[in-house]
Amino acid sequence: MDYRDWYCVQVAAGCEKKARASLLARKDELNDVFIKEVEVPEASKLVVNKAGKRRVSRNKLLPGYIIVQVRKDRVENVDGTFSEVFPAYTQEIINGTFRVLGFANMDKKLPLPMRAKEVKNIFDRVDDTHLEVKTNVELTYEEGDIVDVMVGPFAGYKAEVISLQGDKVLGQLDMFGRVVPAEFTKDQLYKNK
């Protein structure tokens, strides 16, 4: 992934996805070739509620902002050399988009790009935790596996898988110094990788 030429754009609070959609629609409508990508960086986290249900919570990494990758325009100078500048037409398109308040970092009315290290840090924090929920449901348990009990009267304990019978998992827990046999469904257990 190219971490260069990303710009931070301030948008109306809570309207990050709507502003992204509006900007992409406006880009297509006005045939802008300089806007490459528009992102609303989000990180996801696996959350287990009191009932033991697993779900993914998605949080915006930059609330109130979107990031836009813009290709620079190559302009010929008076002396015959070329320089790359932020396209003025693209700046007007971005600033004129509904719900967009303006660029976060400006220098003499020209937007300044984010540092590549900052952009890389943002995209490194965007992860695939939402895939963990799907893959965990599909996991197969084997005899001897140590699993976490997420739901039911034994929630919070660790269990050892003794045998499998269809969709049922027979396991044993160590409670108060005794080994207690128990039967679970696969969705009651969580297998750490």
Secondary structure, DSSP 4 states (H G I P E B T S, - for coil): ---SSEEEEEE-TT-HHHHHHHHHHHHHHTT-SSEEEEE--EEEEEEE-TT--EEEEEEESSTTEEEEEEPPEEEE-TTS-EEEE--HHHHHHHHTSTTEEEESSEETTEEPPPPHHHHHHHHHH---HHHHHHHHHTPPP-TT-EEEE-SSTTTT-EEEEEEEETTEEEEEEEETTEEEEEEEEGGGEE---
